[in-house]
Amino acid sequence: MIPQKWVPLESDPVILTQYSQALGLSSSLAFHDVYSISDPDLLSFVPRPVQALLLVFPVTNTYENYRKLQDEGKDLDMRENPVDGDIVWFRQTIGNSCGTMGVIHALFNGEAATHLGILQSCVGILY
């Protein structure tokens, strides 16, 4: 079986905003670049309140080995338990879909989920 792969989602705030709004996110929310997570001057450019943070980082062999060790012995079939407390989590099963999965997790968790339009009914089903 050939694993399915997607064309990676562009890490561009305009594209992420358009994509999220097509999924039902309110036009009152948008994605923005964050140039630092520690420099107060650069953080002052980030509009408030912040609903979610998508972090882009390179996957290394060390990280991949650590992740596999953490998953060892766990039942990762999320059809049985898609909700862990207040956190909704979807397993990524398609290669190169990490950007899309990050957006979906940002939209379905926390206060951001209250800003969903057509997907609001989906959030209710998961809880």
C-alpha positions, 0 to 999 in steps of 0.5 A: 500500500502506498502511503497517501501524501498531500502537497504541504499547506503554505505557512502564510498567514493570508493563506491560512486565514483564507483556508480556515474561513473556508472551513467555517472560521469567523471572518473576525479571526485571522492568522498572523506571523509571530517573529518571536515568542520571547521578545516583548517588542516583537510580541507587541505586534501580535493582535490580542487575544491569541486563540492558538499558536502554530509552531513550524519546526523541522522533524529530525531523526531524534524527534521522530525516534522520541515520538515513536517511543512515546507512542509505543503501546498506546492505542492510537485509534482515535475513533474510540476516544477523539476527545481527551478532557477539553482537548480534541485531537485528530491523528495525522495519517496523511503525509505532509498534512501537518499544516492542515492538522495544525489548523484543524487542531487550532480551530477545534480547541479552546475558544477558537471553536466558538468562532466556527460557523458551519463546523460548530455542529461538528464540535458539538458532536465530538463532545 
